[in-house]
């Protein structure tokens, strides 16, 4: 008589791995990196390389000498954190602040919780928000795209479209009048505007999203619900009072909304596991982003919105668990 031996799950391996998915995200970010290099030149290159190298170095040192564990920097997760952190920084920020942001992102946002897969908050956003609160002047001095791409610390700076609209609306100017002071929607989509390295080219971020969806690195649920909730919420506000509220297209193409929705809200460790949980999580990010942009002190709100919903992820996972395999059948038999 043959014995039936049942082994623990997983029984089938999909072929995915942390390393494969992390390097897939890096590939998806290459169009946005190319756009930032084109518009900001050497400043974007210095900030990006410094951030990536610092995150990789800090993770290696913490694992080897503090946690006494083998280094796992070759899995690509530290490089992804460094790239995303760089995309959230001005391209003229001093190198010392990049190092501080990388240390906070890796040391506090990731390794203090146990490393990859155990961090409740997106590490790059932890570093970004720490820098924004600690060094607000340096973190809000945004370079504008220039013809010459050889400057770094002495780059020409200017207000972002979000800042122009928010300040103008605060003084009572109608949105239609303020719209003449910002680039056209085509320029916003292509990246001809001031801002951080990763928020300027919507077309490049969209290409990255399509790549990740095709490669099944992420699913559509979080990006679509974040973008959809922003469109619906801002559309309603604009419909009620078009003079006091910007239209949905402006909100989509400015700030770090697309970067956050596509690449940061979808972080595996800090986002919900179930489909319903992802939908609720994405809607929450979209609504909080609009509330901060419209009624808060900051012109941008996607970073804070993602971190706030990161904090709710364990609660979402607790009450929105997928059904166990065979649960319905077992209930019927009982």
C-alpha positions, 0 to 999 in steps of 0.5 A, spaced: 500 500 500 502 506 497 503 512 502 500 519 501 505 524 503 503 531 503 508 536 504 507 543 506 506 549 502 508 552 497 506 546 492 507 550 486 513 555 485 511 561 480 518 563 478 518 569 482 523 571 487 525 578 491 531 579 486 527 578 480 521 583 482 526 588 485 530 588 478 524 589 475 522 595 478 529 598 477 527 596 469 521 600 470 524 606 473 529 607 467 524 611 463 523 616 469 531 616 470 532 618 463 527 623 463 530 626 469 537 626 466 535 629 460 531 635 464 536 636 470 542 633 467 548 632 472 544 634 478 539 628 477 545 623 476 549 625 482 543 625 487 541 618 484 548 615 484 549 618 491 542 615 494 543 608 491 550 607 493 548 610 500 542 605 501 546 599 499 552 601 503 548 602 509 544 596 509 550 592 508 554 595 514 547 594 518 546 587 516 554 585 517 556 589 523 550 590 527 545 585 526 550 580 524 547 577 518 549 575 511 548 581 507 542 581 502 544 587 498 544 583 491 537 582 492 536 589 489 531 592 494 536 597 497 537 599 490 530 600 489 529 604 496 535 609 493 532 610 487 525 612 489 529 616 495 532 620 489 526 621 485 523 624 491 529 629 492 530 636 489 536 635 484 540 640 487 540 638 494 547 637 498 550 630 498 550 630 506 542 631 506 542 625 501 546 621 506 542 623 512 536 621 508 539 614 506 541 612 513 534 614 515 530 610 510 535 604 511 536 604 518 530 606 521 525 605 515 527 598 514 532 595 518 530 597 525 523 593 523 527 586 521 529 588 514 526 586 507 518 584 508 518 586 515 518 594 514 511 597 515 512 603 512 515 605 505 523 606 507 524 611 501 518 615 504 520 615 511 527 618 509 523 623 504 519 625 510 524 626 515 528 630 510 522 634 509 520 636 516 528 637 518 530 641 512 524 644 509 528 649 505 533 645 502 527 640 500 522 645 497 528 649 493 526 645 486 530 646 480 527 648 473 529 644 467 534 648 463 538 648 457 545 647 460 545 641 464 552 642 467 550 645 473 548 642 480 548 646 487 547 653 483 541 650 479 536 655 477 530 654 482 522 656 482 516 654 484 512 647 482 506 648 479 502 645 485 505 650 489 503 656 484 496 653 484 495 652 492 498 659 493 494 663 488 488 659 490 489 661 497 490 669 495 483 668 492 485 668 484 481 663 480 484 657 477 483 659 470 487 665 471 493 661 475 493 656 469 496 661 465 502 661 470 504 654 469 506 649 463 501 646 459 498 639 460 502 637 454 509 640 458 506 637 464 505 630 461 512 630 458 516 633 464 517 640 462 516 643 469 520 644 476 520 638 481 523 632 484 527 628 479 521 622 479 515 627 479 516 630 472 515 626 466 508 622 467 509 619 460 515 615 463 512 613 469 506 610 465 511 606 461 514 603 467 507 602 470 505 598 463 512 594 464 510 592 471 503 590 469 505 586 463 511 582 467 506 581 473 510 585 478 504 588 481 497 588 480 492 594 477 488 594 484 492 600 488 495 604 482 488 604 479 484 606 485 489 611 487 488 615 481 481 613 480 479 616 487 483 622 486 480 623 479 473 622 482 474 627 488 478 632 485 472 632 479 467 633 484 470 639 487 472 642 481 464 641 478 462 644 485 466 650 484 471 650 478 474 657 480 477 654 487 479 647 485 483 645 480 481 640 475 483 632 475 488 632 470 492 638 473 492 633 479 494 627 476 500 630 472 503 634 478 507 633 484 509 625 485 502 622 485 503 618 479 510 616 482 507 614 489 501 611 486 505 606 481 511 605 485 511 607 492 504 605 494 505 598 491 510 596 496 509 589 497 511 589 505 507 595 507 501 594 502 495 590 504 495 582 501 487 581 499 484 584 493 479 588 497 484 590 502 488 593 496 482 597 493 480 600 500 488 602 501 488 605 494 482 609 495 484 611 502 491 614 499 487 618 494 482 621 498 488 623 503 492 626 498 486 630 495 485 633 502 492 635 504 493 638 497 486 642 498 486 643 505 492 642 508 499 646 509 503 642 504 502 643 496 503 635 496 500 630 500 502 623 496 507 621 501 504 623 507 497 619 505 501 613 503 505 613 510 498 614 513 495 608 509 501 604 511 499 604 518 492 602 517 495 596 513 495 591 518 488 593 520 486 592 513 489 585 513 486 583 519 479 584 517 479 583 509 483 576 509 482 572 503 478 566 504 482 559 506 482 554 501 476 549 502 473 553 507 466 554 504 466 546 502 468 545 509 462 549 512 457 546 507 459 539 509 458 541 517 
